[in-house]
Amino acid sequence: MIKPWIHAARLRTLPLALSGSILGSFLAASDGVFRWNIFLLAALTSLLLQVLSNLANDYGDFTRGTDNHERIGPDRMVSTGAITPRQMVWAIVIVSLLALVSGILLIIKGFPDGNVFLKLVYLILGLAAIGAAINYTVGKNPYGYSGFGDIFVFLFFGLLAVVGTYFLHGQVLHMEVFLPAISLGLLSTGVLNLNNLRDERSDILTHKHTLVVKMGGKWGRIYHAALILFAILTASIYVSLVFHGLYQLLFILSIPFLLRNMVVVLRNKVPSELNMELRNLSLSTLLFSVTFGIGLIL
């Protein structure tokens, strides 16, 4: 029974989940407020939220009939029968509780002085993140079926992940930090867009109205290029604003991989070939976060 659960957790999506806490922590380190316990708990919470989202997506698409013979992506464990719906529901509950506990510990460590207001704000944001992870495809009105997935990914994987982690380290906030957070949000949205481009045909048949379904595959590919180009632009603006040395240009090492992904997607005619690009963009986004952060602290 272990292999189906590993498959359902979709390990290849986890590098993307780590990117926000890594980038936010590097930004904090560059300002001299880095704390290991915050980084580790933020990373753990992010991983649990990503796994939760993957499990809920597996269950939600099964209950709505989205996983059918037209679907191109990897097999889903509930639809194949490897995991029963009841087992998946229990797994969603357990991972939700683990994410909640991890998040609460993160809040306690982040605000040891007892700032009740900030603790409450972060608790609400954490509950919203858990709700967003589940409600993408589960529930009466899942937002993933209405074209709002891109907005939620941008907010939670970009702004909240980076800025939220950064603030927890030292309870300080500089507005320019939003620029790399926007970059990561755009790249994370690009991963979701790749998924939607791959599944466009099956999503149309099952009435899953993603942004790609609404705008069409051609504009979906152009949109993908815009996400990557604007991500590079906002990162470059941040570096120009806080430039101290050439090491800060280290993130340029990730740009060829991002641009390659953009070109491959623009030229793509066979949706199934985008499976590999999903993994490539996730890893390229992680590389962007790591090189961007290392450049700051060097």
QUIQUIDA-V222860 format. One record per backbone hydrogen bond with DSSP energy under -0.5 kcal/mol. CO is the residue of the C=O (numbers start at 1). NH is the residue of the N-H. If there is no record, write none. Layout:
((CO,NH) (CO,NH))
This chain:
((1,5) (2,6) (3,7) (4,8) (5,9) (6,10) (6,11) (7,10) (10,13) (11,14) (13,17) (14,18) (15,19) (16,20) (17,21) (18,22) (19,23) (20,24) (21,25) (22,26) (23,27) (24,28) (25,29) (26,30) (27,31) (28,31) (28,33) (29,32) (35,39) (36,40) (37,41) (38,42) (39,43) (40,44) (41,45) (42,46) (43,47) (44,48) (45,49) (46,50) (47,51) (48,52) (49,53) (50,54) (51,55) (52,56) (53,57) (54,58) (55,59) (56,60) (57,61) (58,62) (59,63) (60,64) (61,66) (61,67) (62,65) (66,68) (68,71) (76,80) (77,81) (77,82) (77,83) (78,81) (84,88) (85,89) (86,90) (87,91) (88,92) (89,93) (90,94) (91,95) (92,96) (93,97) (94,98) (95,99) (96,100) (97,101) (98,102) (99,103) (100,104) (101,105) (102,106) (103,107) (104,108) (105,109) (106,110) (107,111) (109,112) (111,114) (114,116) (115,119) (116,120) (117,121) (118,122) (119,123) (120,124) (121,125) (122,126) (123,127) (124,128) (125,129) (126,130) (127,131) (128,132) (129,133) (130,134) (131,135) (132,136) (134,137) (134,138) (135,143) (136,144) (139,142) (142,145) (143,146) (143,148) (145,209) (148,152) (149,153) (150,154) (151,155) (152,156) (153,157) (153,158) (154,158) (154,159) (155,160) (156,161) (158,162) (159,163) (159,164) (160,164) (161,165) (162,166) (163,167) (164,168) (165,169) (166,170) (167,171) (174,177) (175,178) (176,179) (176,180) (177,181) (178,182) (179,183) (180,184) (181,185) (182,186) (183,187) (184,188) (185,189) (186,190) (187,191) (188,192) (189,193) (190,194) (191,195) (192,196) (193,197) (194,198) (195,199) (197,200) (199,203) (200,204) (201,205) (202,206) (203,208) (204,207) (207,209) (208,210) (210,214) (211,215) (212,216) (216,220) (217,221) (218,222) (219,223) (220,224) (221,225) (222,226) (223,227) (224,228) (225,229) (226,230) (227,231) (228,232) (229,233) (230,234) (231,235) (232,236) (233,237) (234,238) (235,239) (236,240) (237,241) (238,242) (240,243) (245,248) (246,249) (247,250) (248,251) (249,252) (250,253) (251,254) (251,255) (252,255) (252,256) (254,258) (255,259) (256,260) (257,261) (258,262) (259,263) (260,264) (261,265) (262,266) (263,267) (264,268) (265,268) (269,271) (270,273) (271,274) (272,275) (273,276) (273,277) (274,278) (275,279) (276,280) (277,281) (278,282) (279,283) (280,284) (281,285) (282,286) (283,287) (284,288) (285,289) (286,290) (287,291) (288,292) (289,293) (290,294) (291,295) (292,296) (293,297) (294,298))
